[in-house]
Amino acid sequence: MKQDICVVVPTIREYDCMRAYFENAREHGFDLDRLFVLLVTEDFCDVDAMEQMLDDEGVDGAVYDGSRREAWFDEQGLSAYSHLIPAASHAQTSFGLLYLWAHPRFERGVFIDDDTLPHAEWDFFGRHMANLDRTDEVESVRSEERWVNVLYQNAEEHGLYPRGYPYSAMDETVETDRRELTDVVASQGLWTNVPDLDAVRILMDGDLRGQAQTRTEHEDFAGDFVAEPGQYLTVCSMNLAFEREVVPAFYQLPMDDNEWDVGRFDDIWSGVFLKRAADLLEKDVVNGYPLCEHNKAPRPTFDDLNNEVPGLELNEHVWEVVDAVADDADSWTAAANAMARALADGDFSEWNNGAFLNHCGEYWLDWLDCLGELSGSNTEPSRDAAVADD
C-alpha cells in the first residue's frame, strides 16, 4: 500500500511515546508502510536519537529541528516565508502542514502530542482513517450558546469545560439529535487521564501543577458525535486526523513568538476556522474515538496562565469575527482567505491585545500565498505584499 499519511509530532521530550503507537498499529494489523512520521523539534534536542528511534521501529520519517526547518524553506525557495513557523511553540505543527502540502502523496495527516499514549482497545490509526471515510449516522449536538462542550457526555458528573471553551458560553443547554455523515474532513479523538483544560479552570480545580485534580476516564465518553452546522467546538491537536484539503483553513497561527505574548490558542483558533469552513462547505468534523491517554507533565499552572491571559478576551470573540464572513466561499482557500482578511483588516482595539488578531490575519494571508507557491498555483495572490517584513 502506498505511503499516504503524514504523522506530525511536535516533541522536545517524550518522542519514545511513538513506539507505543507503532506497536498499537502492529497489534491491530495497520500497515505502518502507510505512515511518514515527521518529528518537529528544537536545535537543543537529540535529533540523532529521534532518527534512531524511527530506524529501530522500521518506520519511515524525518526529524526537523529549527536549523533543518530553515534549510527546508531555503531549499524550497521559500525563505521569505520562514516567519510563518513560530520559535519554541507548539504551533510549529504548522511546519508539518507545509511539509504535507509539499508532498502530494500525503492524502491525510495525523497530529499526535508526545505526552499521549494510545488505548489498546482501538486501532488508533485505523479508527481515525475509518472516521474520515464514514457515511453513517452519529449523534449531533447543539446549544443555544452556539458552542458545544466536547466533554458534554458526562459533564453533569465532572463539570469540566475544555481549554478554549469561551467563558461566556458556559452553563449552556445541550440538545442532541442524529445526523448522517456525508463528507468527514477531520477526526478528533478525545482523552482520558489529564483533561485538556486551561489554567484558570485548573486553578479552580485546586491544582497548582498544571494538570487538574479531576481526571477523565473511559466511562466519561459515550461514543462519537458532531457539532451541528453553525455550532462551534474546541479542537485539540493532541489526537487528530484530517484530510489534506483542510490545510489552507487550518493554519496554527504565530503563537508564543509574538510581541503580545499570546500563546496556547494555536489549535483552538485553528479549530474554530476549520469548523467554520467545514460548515460552509457542508463537511463534517467527527469527535470522540479513538481516545488517547493524556499524561501531561507537571508544571506550574501559573506558567500556563501567563501564556493564556493575553489571549483570553480575544478567545471570547475570535469565533464571532470569522462567523460573520465567507458566506459565499466555495473552497477551503476561499473560506480561509475571507477569514484571514477579516482578521487582518478588522478593528479590534476595544479588546485587550486586539492588534494580535491583525497580526494573525497578516500571517494567515502569507500562509495562503506560501501554500500557493508550494503547489505551483497560478491563482492570484491573497494580497499585493505577500511577505511580512520581519
NUMAR-76275 format. One record per residue (C-alpha): residue in one letter; z, y, x. Coordinates in nm, 2 decimals. Each point is the difference from the previous one (the first is absolute). Layout:
N
+----+--------+--------+--------+
: aa :     zz :     yy :     xx :
+----+--------+--------+--------+
:  A :      Z :      Y :      X :
...
+----+--------+--------+--------+
//
This chain:
390
+----+--------+--------+--------+
: aa :     zz :     yy :     xx :
+----+--------+--------+--------+
:  M :   0.00 :   0.00 :   0.00 :
:  K :  -0.08 :   0.35 :   0.13 :
:  Q :   0.26 :   0.24 :   0.12 :
:  D :   0.03 :   0.24 :  -0.29 :
:  I :   0.37 :   0.13 :   0.00 :
:  C :   0.15 :   0.26 :   0.23 :
:  V :   0.38 :  -0.03 :   0.01 :
:  V :   0.16 :   0.33 :   0.12 :
:  V :   0.35 :  -0.02 :   0.14 :
:  P :   0.18 :   0.32 :   0.12 :
:  T :   0.26 :  -0.12 :   0.25 :
:  I :   0.22 :   0.11 :   0.28 :
:  R :   0.26 :  -0.28 :  -0.02 :
:  E :  -0.03 :  -0.32 :  -0.19 :
:  Y :  -0.36 :  -0.10 :   0.03 :
:  D :   0.10 :  -0.36 :   0.03 :
:  C :   0.05 :   0.01 :  -0.38 :
:  M :  -0.37 :  -0.07 :  -0.02 :
:  R :   0.06 :  -0.36 :   0.13 :
:  A :   0.18 :  -0.07 :  -0.34 :
:  Y :  -0.31 :   0.14 :  -0.19 :
:  F :  -0.23 :  -0.22 :   0.21 :
:  E :   0.22 :  -0.30 :  -0.06 :
:  N :   0.01 :   0.07 :  -0.38 :
:  A :  -0.39 :   0.01 :   0.01 :
:  R :  -0.01 :  -0.34 :   0.17 :
:  E :   0.25 :  -0.16 :  -0.23 :
:  H :  -0.20 :   0.12 :  -0.31 :
:  G :  -0.34 :  -0.08 :   0.15 :
:  F :  -0.12 :   0.35 :   0.03 :
:  D :  -0.28 :   0.04 :   0.26 :
:  L :   0.13 :   0.22 :   0.28 :
:  D :  -0.35 :   0.04 :   0.13 :
:  R :  -0.05 :   0.25 :  -0.28 :
:  L :   0.25 :   0.24 :   0.16 :
:  F :  -0.03 :   0.26 :   0.26 :
:  V :   0.35 :   0.13 :   0.08 :
:  L :   0.03 :   0.36 :   0.12 :
:  L :   0.33 :   0.09 :   0.15 :
:  V :   0.05 :   0.38 :   0.01 :
:  T :   0.26 :   0.10 :   0.25 :
:  E :   0.11 :   0.25 :   0.26 :
:  D :  -0.05 :   0.05 :   0.37 :
:  F :   0.36 :  -0.09 :   0.08 :
:  C :  -0.03 :  -0.34 :  -0.17 :
:  D :  -0.10 :  -0.33 :   0.17 :
:  V :  -0.36 :  -0.03 :  -0.09 :
:  D :  -0.05 :  -0.31 :   0.23 :
:  A :   0.27 :  -0.19 :  -0.19 :
:  M :  -0.15 :   0.09 :  -0.33 :
:  E :  -0.34 :  -0.13 :   0.12 :
:  Q :   0.16 :  -0.31 :   0.13 :
:  M :   0.16 :  -0.06 :  -0.34 :
:  L :  -0.34 :   0.01 :  -0.17 :
:  D :  -0.15 :  -0.23 :   0.27 :
:  D :   0.29 :  -0.25 :  -0.04 :
:  E :  -0.06 :  -0.01 :  -0.38 :
:  G :  -0.38 :  -0.04 :   0.04 :
:  V :  -0.06 :   0.30 :  -0.22 :
:  D :  -0.27 :   0.26 :   0.07 :
:  G :   0.11 :   0.36 :   0.03 :
:  A :   0.07 :   0.30 :   0.21 :
:  V :   0.28 :   0.23 :   0.11 :
:  Y :  -0.04 :   0.38 :   0.00 :
:  D :   0.26 :   0.23 :   0.15 :
:  G :  -0.04 :   0.37 :   0.01 :
:  S :  -0.22 :   0.00 :   0.31 :
:  R :  -0.23 :  -0.27 :  -0.14 :
:  R :  -0.03 :   0.19 :  -0.33 :
:  E :  -0.12 :   0.31 :   0.19 :
:  A :  -0.24 :  -0.21 :   0.20 :
:  W :  -0.13 :  -0.16 :  -0.33 :
:  F :  -0.07 :   0.35 :  -0.14 :
:  D :  -0.19 :   0.09 :   0.32 :
:  E :  -0.20 :  -0.32 :  -0.01 :
:  Q :  -0.10 :   0.07 :  -0.36 :
:  G :  -0.10 :   0.36 :   0.09 :
:  L :   0.27 :   0.11 :  -0.24 :
:  S :   0.25 :   0.16 :   0.24 :
:  A :   0.00 :   0.32 :  -0.21 :
:  Y :   0.17 :  -0.21 :  -0.28 :
:  S :   0.28 :  -0.16 :   0.20 :
:  H :   0.24 :   0.25 :  -0.15 :
:  L :  -0.02 :  -0.20 :  -0.33 :
:  I :   0.24 :  -0.25 :   0.14 :
:  P :   0.35 :   0.15 :   0.04 :
:  A :   0.21 :  -0.08 :   0.30 :
:  A :   0.31 :  -0.23 :  -0.03 :
:  S :  -0.04 :  -0.05 :  -0.37 :
:  H :  -0.03 :  -0.29 :  -0.25 :
:  A :  -0.31 :   0.19 :  -0.12 :
:  Q :  -0.18 :  -0.13 :   0.30 :
:  T :  -0.11 :  -0.27 :  -0.24 :
:  S :  -0.29 :   0.23 :  -0.07 :
:  F :  -0.14 :  -0.11 :   0.33 :
:  G :  -0.02 :  -0.35 :  -0.14 :
:  L :  -0.20 :   0.14 :  -0.30 :
:  L :  -0.24 :   0.17 :   0.24 :
:  Y :  -0.04 :  -0.32 :   0.21 :
:  L :  -0.06 :  -0.19 :  -0.32 :
:  W :  -0.26 :   0.25 :  -0.11 :
:  A :  -0.18 :  -0.01 :   0.33 :
:  H :  -0.05 :  -0.38 :  -0.03 :
:  P :  -0.20 :  -0.09 :  -0.32 :
:  R :   0.10 :  -0.37 :   0.03 :
:  F :   0.35 :   0.10 :  -0.13 :
:  E :  -0.03 :  -0.01 :  -0.38 :
:  R :   0.38 :   0.02 :  -0.05 :
:  G :   0.31 :   0.13 :   0.18 :
:  V :   0.36 :  -0.10 :   0.00 :
:  F :   0.30 :   0.21 :   0.11 :
:  I :   0.31 :  -0.17 :   0.13 :
:  D :   0.31 :   0.16 :   0.13 :
:  D :   0.18 :  -0.15 :   0.30 :
:  D :   0.34 :  -0.02 :  -0.17 :
:  T :  -0.12 :  -0.25 :  -0.26 :
:  L :  -0.05 :  -0.37 :  -0.04 :
:  P :  -0.20 :  -0.21 :  -0.25 :
:  H :   0.16 :  -0.20 :  -0.28 :
:  A :  -0.07 :  -0.37 :   0.06 :
:  E :  -0.08 :  -0.06 :  -0.37 :
:  W :  -0.31 :   0.21 :   0.01 :
:  D :  -0.32 :  -0.03 :   0.20 :
:  F :   0.04 :   0.36 :   0.12 :
:  F :  -0.36 :   0.08 :   0.09 :
:  G :  -0.15 :  -0.23 :  -0.26 :
:  R :   0.20 :   0.16 :  -0.28 :
:  H :  -0.10 :   0.35 :   0.10 :
:  M :  -0.37 :  -0.11 :   0.01 :
:  A :   0.03 :  -0.17 :  -0.33 :
:  N :   0.16 :   0.31 :  -0.15 :
:  L :  -0.30 :   0.21 :   0.11 :
:  D :  -0.23 :  -0.25 :  -0.18 :
:  R :   0.20 :  -0.02 :  -0.32 :
:  T :  -0.15 :   0.05 :  -0.35 :
:  D :   0.28 :  -0.14 :  -0.21 :
:  E :   0.26 :   0.18 :  -0.21 :
:  V :   0.33 :   0.15 :   0.13 :
:  E :   0.28 :   0.21 :  -0.12 :
:  S :  -0.08 :   0.37 :  -0.01 :
:  V :   0.27 :   0.27 :   0.02 :
:  R :   0.03 :   0.36 :  -0.09 :
:  S :   0.27 :   0.27 :  -0.06 :
:  E :   0.01 :   0.34 :  -0.17 :
:  E :   0.05 :   0.15 :   0.35 :
:  R :  -0.33 :  -0.14 :   0.11 :
:  W :   0.17 :  -0.19 :   0.28 :
:  V :   0.07 :  -0.37 :   0.03 :
:  N :   0.30 :  -0.12 :   0.20 :
:  V :  -0.13 :  -0.31 :   0.19 :
:  L :   0.35 :  -0.14 :  -0.02 :
:  Y :   0.01 :   0.04 :  -0.38 :
:  Q :   0.03 :  -0.37 :  -0.07 :
:  N :   0.37 :  -0.02 :   0.07 :
:  A :   0.08 :   0.37 :   0.02 :
:  E :   0.27 :  -0.03 :  -0.26 :
:  E :   0.19 :  -0.23 :   0.24 :
:  H :  -0.05 :   0.17 :   0.34 :
:  G :  -0.09 :   0.36 :  -0.10 :
:  L :  -0.24 :   0.05 :   0.29 :
:  Y :  -0.29 :   0.24 :   0.04 :
:  P :  -0.23 :  -0.05 :   0.30 :
:  R :  -0.07 :   0.25 :   0.28 :
:  G :  -0.24 :   0.27 :  -0.13 :
:  Y :   0.08 :  -0.03 :  -0.37 :
:  P :   0.04 :   0.36 :  -0.13 :
:  Y :   0.35 :   0.09 :  -0.09 :
:  S :  -0.14 :   0.19 :  -0.30 :
:  A :  -0.14 :  -0.32 :  -0.14 :
:  M :   0.32 :  -0.20 :   0.00 :
:  D :   0.17 :  -0.13 :  -0.32 :
:  E :  -0.34 :  -0.08 :  -0.14 :
:  T :  -0.06 :  -0.21 :  -0.31 :
:  V :  -0.21 :  -0.31 :   0.11 :
:  E :  -0.26 :  -0.14 :  -0.23 :
:  T :  -0.20 :  -0.32 :   0.08 :
:  D :  -0.31 :  -0.16 :  -0.14 :
:  R :  -0.28 :  -0.23 :   0.13 :
:  R :  -0.31 :   0.10 :   0.19 :
:  E :  -0.30 :  -0.19 :   0.11 :
:  L :  -0.09 :   0.05 :   0.37 :
:  T :  -0.36 :   0.08 :   0.07 :
:  D :  -0.03 :   0.13 :   0.36 :
:  V :   0.31 :  -0.02 :   0.22 :
:  V :  -0.02 :   0.21 :   0.31 :
:  A :   0.36 :  -0.02 :   0.13 :
:  S :   0.28 :  -0.27 :  -0.01 :
:  Q :   0.35 :   0.13 :   0.07 :
:  G :   0.25 :  -0.26 :   0.07 :
:  L :   0.37 :   0.10 :  -0.05 :
:  W :   0.30 :  -0.08 :   0.21 :
:  T :   0.33 :  -0.19 :   0.00 :
:  N :   0.31 :   0.07 :   0.20 :
:  V :   0.00 :   0.37 :   0.11 :
:  P :  -0.16 :   0.22 :  -0.28 :
:  D :  -0.24 :   0.27 :   0.10 :
:  L :   0.21 :   0.30 :  -0.10 :
:  D :   0.01 :   0.36 :   0.12 :
:  A :   0.29 :   0.14 :   0.20 :
:  V :   0.16 :   0.18 :  -0.30 :
:  R :   0.01 :  -0.31 :  -0.21 :
:  I :   0.13 :  -0.20 :   0.30 :
:  L :   0.28 :   0.25 :   0.04 :
:  M :   0.07 :  -0.02 :  -0.37 :
:  D :   0.03 :  -0.38 :   0.04 :
:  G :   0.27 :   0.07 :   0.26 :
:  D :  -0.19 :  -0.11 :   0.31 :
:  L :   0.00 :   0.21 :   0.32 :
:  R :  -0.22 :  -0.25 :   0.20 :
:  G :  -0.33 :   0.05 :  -0.18 :
:  Q :  -0.01 :  -0.32 :  -0.19 :
:  A :   0.17 :   0.03 :  -0.34 :
:  Q :   0.28 :  -0.23 :  -0.10 :
:  T :  -0.18 :  -0.11 :  -0.32 :
:  R :  -0.25 :  -0.27 :   0.09 :
:  T :  -0.29 :  -0.15 :  -0.19 :
:  E :  -0.05 :  -0.37 :  -0.05 :
:  H :  -0.28 :  -0.22 :  -0.12 :
:  E :   0.16 :   0.00 :  -0.35 :
:  D :  -0.05 :   0.38 :  -0.03 :
:  F :  -0.38 :  -0.05 :  -0.02 :
:  A :  -0.16 :  -0.16 :  -0.31 :
:  G :  -0.36 :  -0.01 :   0.09 :
:  D :  -0.30 :   0.22 :   0.05 :
:  F :  -0.08 :   0.32 :  -0.18 :
:  V :  -0.22 :   0.32 :   0.00 :
:  A :   0.09 :   0.35 :  -0.08 :
:  E :  -0.22 :   0.12 :  -0.29 :
:  P :  -0.28 :   0.25 :   0.06 :
:  G :   0.14 :   0.35 :   0.03 :
:  Q :   0.33 :  -0.14 :   0.13 :
:  Y :   0.12 :   0.03 :   0.36 :
:  L :   0.21 :  -0.23 :   0.21 :
:  T :   0.13 :  -0.02 :   0.36 :
:  V :  -0.21 :  -0.19 :   0.25 :
:  C :   0.17 :  -0.14 :   0.31 :
:  S :  -0.23 :  -0.12 :   0.28 :
:  M :   0.24 :  -0.26 :   0.14 :
:  N :  -0.16 :  -0.28 :  -0.21 :
:  L :  -0.34 :   0.11 :  -0.13 :
:  A :  -0.36 :  -0.12 :  -0.02 :
:  F :  -0.30 :   0.21 :  -0.10 :
:  E :  -0.38 :   0.01 :  -0.03 :
:  R :  -0.20 :   0.18 :   0.27 :
:  E :  -0.14 :   0.24 :  -0.26 :
:  V :   0.33 :   0.18 :  -0.05 :
:  V :   0.02 :   0.14 :   0.36 :
:  P :  -0.13 :   0.35 :  -0.08 :
:  A :   0.28 :   0.05 :  -0.25 :
:  F :   0.27 :  -0.18 :   0.20 :
:  Y :   0.06 :   0.23 :   0.30 :
:  Q :   0.36 :  -0.02 :   0.11 :
:  L :   0.03 :   0.37 :   0.08 :
:  P :   0.14 :   0.17 :   0.32 :
:  M :   0.37 :  -0.07 :  -0.05 :
:  D :   0.28 :   0.07 :   0.26 :
:  D :  -0.23 :   0.16 :   0.25 :
:  N :  -0.03 :   0.34 :  -0.17 :
:  E :   0.17 :   0.34 :   0.02 :
:  W :   0.18 :  -0.05 :  -0.34 :
:  D :   0.17 :  -0.32 :   0.12 :
:  V :  -0.11 :  -0.18 :  -0.32 :
:  G :   0.01 :  -0.38 :   0.03 :
:  R :   0.04 :  -0.32 :  -0.19 :
:  F :  -0.25 :   0.08 :  -0.27 :
:  D :  -0.31 :  -0.15 :   0.15 :
:  D :  -0.03 :  -0.31 :  -0.21 :
:  I :   0.16 :   0.16 :  -0.30 :
:  W :  -0.25 :   0.28 :  -0.03 :
:  S :  -0.30 :  -0.22 :   0.10 :
:  G :   0.11 :  -0.23 :  -0.28 :
:  V :  -0.01 :   0.29 :  -0.25 :
:  F :  -0.35 :   0.08 :   0.12 :
:  L :  -0.10 :  -0.36 :  -0.03 :
:  K :   0.13 :  -0.03 :  -0.35 :
:  R :  -0.17 :   0.32 :  -0.12 :
:  A :  -0.34 :  -0.11 :   0.15 :
:  A :   0.04 :  -0.35 :  -0.14 :
:  D :   0.06 :   0.13 :  -0.35 :
:  L :  -0.30 :   0.23 :   0.02 :
:  L :  -0.22 :  -0.29 :   0.11 :
:  E :   0.16 :  -0.25 :  -0.24 :
:  K :   0.15 :  -0.22 :   0.27 :
:  D :   0.34 :  -0.17 :   0.01 :
:  V :   0.30 :  -0.01 :   0.24 :
:  V :   0.20 :  -0.33 :  -0.05 :
:  N :   0.37 :   0.00 :   0.10 :
:  G :   0.25 :  -0.28 :   0.04 :
:  Y :  -0.07 :  -0.32 :   0.19 :
:  P :  -0.01 :  -0.11 :   0.28 :
:  L :   0.35 :   0.13 :   0.08 :
:  C :   0.10 :   0.06 :   0.36 :
:  E :   0.35 :   0.01 :   0.15 :
:  H :   0.07 :   0.35 :   0.13 :
:  N :   0.24 :   0.00 :   0.29 :
:  K :   0.03 :   0.37 :   0.07 :
:  A :   0.19 :   0.06 :   0.33 :
:  P :   0.32 :   0.21 :  -0.03 :
:  R :  -0.03 :   0.36 :   0.08 :
:  P :   0.18 :   0.32 :  -0.10 :
:  T :  -0.09 :   0.08 :  -0.36 :
:  F :   0.01 :   0.37 :   0.10 :
:  D :  -0.29 :  -0.05 :   0.24 :
:  D :  -0.22 :  -0.10 :  -0.29 :
:  L :   0.15 :   0.28 :  -0.21 :
:  N :  -0.10 :   0.25 :   0.26 :
:  N :  -0.36 :  -0.13 :  -0.01 :
:  E :  -0.02 :  -0.01 :  -0.38 :
:  V :   0.17 :   0.33 :  -0.10 :
:  P :  -0.30 :   0.22 :   0.11 :
:  G :  -0.22 :  -0.18 :  -0.24 :
:  L :   0.23 :  -0.08 :  -0.29 :
:  E :  -0.11 :   0.29 :  -0.22 :
:  L :  -0.37 :  -0.05 :   0.08 :
:  N :   0.04 :  -0.37 :  -0.11 :
:  E :   0.10 :   0.12 :  -0.35 :
:  H :  -0.34 :   0.18 :  -0.03 :
:  V :  -0.27 :  -0.17 :   0.21 :
:  W :  -0.10 :  -0.23 :  -0.28 :
:  E :  -0.04 :   0.30 :  -0.24 :
:  V :  -0.24 :   0.16 :   0.25 :
:  V :  -0.23 :  -0.29 :   0.02 :
:  D :   0.04 :  -0.10 :  -0.36 :
:  A :  -0.17 :   0.33 :  -0.10 :
:  V :  -0.32 :  -0.06 :   0.19 :
:  A :  -0.29 :  -0.24 :   0.06 :
:  D :  -0.06 :  -0.09 :  -0.37 :
:  D :  -0.37 :  -0.04 :   0.06 :
:  A :   0.02 :  -0.20 :   0.32 :
:  D :  -0.22 :  -0.30 :   0.01 :
:  S :   0.09 :  -0.14 :   0.34 :
:  W :   0.30 :  -0.04 :   0.23 :
:  T :  -0.14 :   0.27 :   0.23 :
:  A :  -0.06 :   0.24 :  -0.28 :
:  A :   0.35 :  -0.05 :  -0.14 :
:  A :   0.15 :   0.04 :   0.35 :
:  N :  -0.20 :   0.31 :   0.07 :
:  A :   0.11 :   0.17 :  -0.32 :
:  M :   0.37 :  -0.08 :   0.06 :
:  A :  -0.02 :   0.11 :   0.37 :
:  R :  -0.16 :   0.33 :  -0.10 :
:  A :   0.27 :   0.05 :  -0.26 :
:  L :   0.26 :  -0.04 :   0.27 :
:  A :  -0.18 :   0.20 :   0.27 :
:  D :  -0.08 :   0.30 :  -0.23 :
:  G :   0.31 :   0.01 :  -0.22 :
:  D :   0.27 :   0.26 :  -0.01 :
:  F :   0.33 :  -0.19 :   0.04 :
:  S :   0.21 :   0.28 :   0.13 :
:  E :   0.26 :  -0.04 :  -0.28 :
:  W :   0.10 :  -0.33 :   0.14 :
:  N :   0.20 :  -0.07 :   0.32 :
:  N :  -0.25 :  -0.07 :   0.28 :
:  G :  -0.29 :   0.04 :  -0.24 :
:  A :  -0.24 :   0.08 :   0.29 :
:  F :   0.04 :  -0.35 :   0.11 :
:  L :  -0.21 :  -0.11 :  -0.30 :
:  N :  -0.28 :   0.23 :   0.12 :
:  H :   0.03 :  -0.16 :   0.35 :
:  C :  -0.03 :  -0.34 :  -0.16 :
:  G :  -0.30 :   0.10 :  -0.20 :
:  E :  -0.17 :   0.13 :   0.32 :
:  Y :   0.07 :  -0.32 :   0.18 :
:  W :  -0.12 :  -0.21 :  -0.29 :
:  L :  -0.33 :   0.19 :  -0.01 :
:  D :  -0.03 :  -0.08 :   0.38 :
:  W :   0.07 :  -0.36 :  -0.09 :
:  L :  -0.29 :  -0.02 :  -0.24 :
:  D :  -0.23 :   0.15 :   0.26 :
:  C :   0.12 :  -0.24 :   0.26 :
:  L :  -0.07 :  -0.29 :  -0.24 :
:  G :  -0.34 :   0.14 :  -0.05 :
:  E :  -0.06 :   0.01 :   0.37 :
:  L :   0.12 :  -0.36 :   0.04 :
:  S :  -0.23 :  -0.13 :  -0.27 :
:  G :  -0.30 :   0.21 :   0.10 :
:  S :   0.01 :   0.16 :  -0.33 :
:  N :  -0.27 :   0.26 :  -0.08 :
:  T :   0.20 :   0.17 :  -0.27 :
:  E :   0.10 :   0.36 :   0.02 :
:  P :   0.32 :   0.07 :   0.20 :
:  S :   0.30 :   0.07 :  -0.21 :
:  R :   0.02 :   0.36 :   0.14 :
:  D :  -0.17 :   0.22 :   0.25 :
:  A :   0.26 :  -0.03 :   0.28 :
:  A :   0.08 :  -0.37 :   0.02 :
:  V :   0.25 :   0.00 :   0.28 :
:  A :   0.34 :   0.15 :   0.02 :
:  D :   0.06 :   0.24 :   0.28 :
:  D :   0.31 :  -0.18 :   0.14 :
+----+--------+--------+--------+
//
